[in-house]
Amino acid sequence: MSTEETGTEAVAADAIQLLSRVPYGRVATIMRAMPFVAPARHIVDDGRVLLRMHQGFGYHRACAGGVVAYGADNLNSGAAHLWSVQFTGTAEAVEPTDAQLAAFGPAPRLVDGEPFAPVYLRVEPRFTTVHALDSATPPSTPQPHPYPESDISTT
């Protein structure tokens, strides 16, 4: 796997393959002249990244039509071979197909105590970066989250 290469087909193929191993990542863009990062559920479909976010936060409005960065990783997995993927590209609001909706799986019931209202974005990757971190000894096993899963804010 390459590191610090961007824009090549090999890196993009590696990134897509890695991204399909984890369900969540983080989208970053600018909102009201300030940078922000928000969690998102993703799927990979035909070389594009589709995101599912919570409409109630309004983050999708800042993302749609603009340049975003989307990253995911396995850094808290406890694996000996760690990786991080980032795509940068333009996001657009989309209506997913039935097959794409099925690939996303069940949506959260609540986000910050409010009913989850999904909104979907497609990111066409323009620049792709993959970083690999191999360690001689795997990191310690991650500890369970202190909040019950139903209380965790996810999109």
Secondary structure as GFF3:
##gff-version 3
##sequence-region A 1 155
A	DSSP	alpha_helix	9	19	.	.	.	ID=ss1
A	DSSP	beta_strand	24	31	.	.	.	ID=ss2
A	DSSP	beta_strand	34	45	.	.	.	ID=ss3
A	DSSP	beta_strand	48	54	.	.	.	ID=ss4
A	DSSP	three_ten_helix	55	57	.	.	.	ID=ss5
A	DSSP	alpha_helix	59	63	.	.	.	ID=ss6
A	DSSP	beta_strand	67	73	.	.	.	ID=ss7
A	DSSP	beta_strand	81	93	.	.	.	ID=ss8
A	DSSP	alpha_helix	98	104	.	.	.	ID=ss9
A	DSSP	beta_strand	110	111	.	.	.	ID=ss10
A	DSSP	beta_strand	114	115	.	.	.	ID=ss11
A	DSSP	beta_strand	118	134	.	.	.	ID=ss12
A	DSSP	three_ten_helix	149	151	.	.	.	ID=ss13
###
